[in-house]
Amino acid sequence: MKSPDKIKEVALSTLKTEADSILYLRELLDMDFVKSVELIYHSKGRVIITGIGKSAIIAQKIVATLNSTGTPSSFMHAADAIHGDLGTISNEDVIICISKSGNTPEIKVLVPLLKQGGNKLIALVGNTDSFLAQQADYVLNCYVEKEACPNNLAPTSSTTAQLALGDALAVCLLDCRDFSSSDFAKFHPGGALGKKLYLKVSDISSQNAKPQIDSTASIKSVIVEISSNRLGACAVIEKGELVGIITDGDVRRMLEKTDSFQQLRASDIMNTNPKKIDENELAITALQLLQNNNISQLLVTAGKKYSGIIHLHDLLKEGII
């Protein structure tokens, strides 16, 4: 087993080698990259991305990124392509083929088949003199000087460079499409990121009880209302208007100050300046209010009317935190 210092040294060397490889891509970026972005942007079809080995894994990630940012894409494994999957390619699709060497036997078999349908072919390749690069319409050069692997064998720097160039492609297309946060939310409705962008306070508070008590109610009634609805608070209403909030903390503080609360009423212990949020606000805004004020619940309003309570636990359950 290597010493801790040696392990750290290897890790730092790996990160530096890969970081240097990504930075070098800036020197290789040319008009073929720009033309590839324009080609995909104006295409009426999908982006079909293919590769083999580690490049195939990178291809799948780039496909996922493109799909989530508004560019319809599909992955096609190079080995499967020559056994029937070529049928998934339509006339208007743009094809990206990823390969470090651009000269593997599978690539040499695949490329002529990809070109027979007349589709535009983009090569994301580390060797611009390769068979793949020579056959492609556009070449995205992702050359790396060396792998981070000490034997210069295991794909490390090369796959990192491929991934980074794919991200650059996706982000450029995102920018061309003026892809907004609301657009992003449409493609991520079930994820935490999407929920932060579209989930409203009312979507959550409407699922909760609506605890409330009259300002003249007894303390016992207040405690029963808070306990029965399990939200840690209740709104205080006077003549139909929202006038305050009582939390379980307010009840505890009252008990610390007095031995008898028989004569006390809700109005005597309520907070007359409660933190509120409109039901049409985003749930992430509610979270920010809760965190900034170090509290657990907010009163929810519809205009000036009380409409419910949203609790920190609700946001936790939705995965927003």
N, C-alpha and C positions, 0 to 999 in steps of 0.2 A: 504494500500500500504506500502511495506517495505521501509526502509530508503535506500538511495544510498549506504551507507557503507555495509548494510546487503546484498543488491543485489550483490555487488562486492564480498563479502565474499563467497556467495553461488557459484558464477561463478568460483572463484578461487578453491574452494573445489571440484567442478565438474571436472575441468581440471586436478587437481592433482590426483583425484581418477582414472580417465580414463588413465592418463599417467602412474600411478603406475601399472595399469592392463596390459598395453602394455609391460612395462619393465619386469613384472613377466613372460611374455610369453618366454622370453629368457631362463628362468630356466626350462621351460617345453619342449623346443625344443629337439627332440630326433631323432633316426634313422628312425622312421616312417615318419618323415617329409622328410628326404633325399630320402627314398625309394619311397615316393609319387612323388617327383620331377622326379626321374628316371623313374618311371612308366609312367607318363604323357609325358615325353620327348620322350620315345621310342614308345609310342602308335601311331598306324596308324589311330586312330579314333579321335573323339572330346572329350572334357571334358563336361559332362552334370552335371550342378550344380542345386541342388534342396533344397527346404526348405519351411517353412510355417511361416506366420506372419512376424515379423521384420527380421527374418533370410532369408526369401525369398527376401526381399529388398536388404540385404547385398549380397545375391547370385547373383542378377542381376548386382550389381556393380562389383563384382569379374569377372563375365562373360565379362563385357565390358572391364575391364582392360586386361584380358587374350587375348581377340580378338585383342585389339589394340597393343599388344606386341608379336604377332606371334603365339599364341596358340589357335586354333579354339575351340570355346566353345559355349554352348547353355544353356539357363535357362529353367528349367521345374518346374512349381509350384507343390508342393507336393499334393495339393488337386486335381489339374487337372490330375496329373499322374495316379491316380486310376480311372479316367473317360476317358481314351483313349490316353493320351499323352505318355504313356509308349511305344507306337508304334514308337516314334521318336528315340528311343535308338537302335543303331546298335551294332553288336557283339563286335566291337573293341573299343567302347567308354569306357572311364573311368568315373565313377560317383562319385561326391562329394555331400554328404548330410550334410547340416548345421542345427544344433539344439543346443540350450543351454542345455536343460535337457536331450535330447536324448530319452525321454520316453513318448512323447505326443502320443495320440491315432493315429493321422495321420501317424506319423513316424513308429509306430508299424505295421500298415497296409501296409505301403509303402515298408519298407525294404525287407521283403521276396519277394515281387514282383520284386524289383530291382535286387535281387540276382538270380532269377530264370533263367535269361538269361546268367549267368556265368560271367557277367561283374565284374571287380574289383571295390570294394566300399571303398571310403575314407570317414571317418567320421570327420567332423570339429565340435567338440562337447565340451561342458563345463563339462561333467560328464563322466569320463572314466569307470564308473561302470554301465553305462546305457545300455539299450537294443541296441541302435544304435552302441555304441562303441563295444559291445560284438560281434555284427554281422559283423562289418566292417573288411576289410583286413588290413587297416592301420588307425591309429587314430592320428589326429592332435588335441592336447589338448589345448583348449582355455579357461581353467578354470579362473574365476575371483572370488575374495573373496567377493566383494559386488558391487552392482550397484551404480552409482552416485546419483540415485534417493533417496531422504531421507527416503522413505518408503521401499527401496530395492526391488522395484517391476518393475518399467518401464525399459525395456531393454535400457541400456546406456553403461555402461562399457563392458557388454557382447558383444553388437553389435560392439563396437569400437574394441574390441579384435579380433572378427571374421574378421572384415575388414582388420585389420593390418596383421593378419596371411595370409589372401588371397593375400594381396599385397606382402608379403614376398615370397609366392609361385610363383606369377607372375614374380617378379624380378629375382628369381632364374632361372626360365625357360628362361627368357629373356637373362640372362647371359650364360646359357648353349647353347643357339642358336646363341650366338655372335650377337645378334640383334642390328643393328647399327642405327644411326640417319636417314640414307637414307631409311632403312627398315621401320622405324617409319613413315616417310613421305608418303610411299606408302599406308599406312592404314589411313592417315589423309590428303588426298589431298585437301579437302575443308576447313579445319580448319586453324586458324592462325598459330598453331604450325607447321603444315605440310608445309604451304606456306613459312615459314622461312627456311625450309630445302630443298625445291625444286624449288621455284619460282625464275626465273632468271631475270636479268635486262631487257634483250631483250623481255621477255614476256610482260613487261609493256611498255617499251619505243616504241616498234613497234606499239602500239595503239595510240601513240601521233603524232602530227605534227612534222615536222623536220625543225624548223625555222633556217634560216641562211641568212647571208648578206655578200656581198663582202667588203673587207677592205676599199675600196674607196667610199663606199656608203655614202649618206648624212645622217645627223642625223634624218631628217624627215623620210627617208626610214627605218632607224633603229627602230624608234618608231612605225611605221606602222607594221613592221614585228613582233615586240614583242607583240603588242596589238592584232593583228589578230590571233595569234596562242595561246594566253592565257597561256603561260608557264612561263612568267616572265623573259624570256631571249631569246637570239638568239646567235648562233655560228657565229664567224667571219672567213671567208674563204679568202685565198689569193693564187692565182694560184693553186686552187684545194686542198690546204692544210689547215688544221685547225690551226689557229694562235691565237685565243682568244675567249672570250665570253663578251657579253654586257648584263647586267641585268637591270631591271627597276630601281634598286637602283643606278646603274652607271649613268643612264639618269637623275635621280633626283639630284645627286651630281653635275653633269655637269651644270644643271640649277641654282644651288646655287652659282656656281663660275663665271658664265658668263651671260651677258644680250643678247648676240648675238651668235648664233651657226651656222649661215649661211655658214661659211667657214670651219666648222669642218667636219671631216669624221669619219667613224666608227673606224678607226685605232687610232684616237686621244683619244678615251675614253674607248677603250676595255681593259679588263684584259688579259694580255699576258701569265698569268700562271694559267689558269682555272683548277678547280678540275674536274678530269675525272674518268670514270670507264668503264671497258671493258664490252661489252654486255653479255658476258658469265658468269660474276660474279653473285653471288646470290643477290637477292633484299635486303636481310637483311644486306649485306655488304654495299650496297648503303645507307641504313638508317644510319648505323654507321658512314659513311663518312660525311653525311649531319649533323648529330648531333655533331660530333667532330669538325666540321668546322663552325658550326652555320650558315649554308646556306640552301637555299630552293630548289636548283636544281643542278644537275650534268650533264655535257656533257657525252654522251655515245659514245664509240668508238668501232669499229670493227678492231682490229689490230691498225693501225695508222690513219684509216679513221674515220671521223665523221659519226655517224649513228643516232643521235637523242638526246633527253633530257629526263631525269627522274626527276619528281618533288616530293617533300615531300607529296603533296596531293594525288599523285598516290598511295604511300605506305599506306597512311591513308585509302584510299578507299578500298584497298585490305585487310585491317585488320591486317597488319603487325605491326603497331604501337600499 
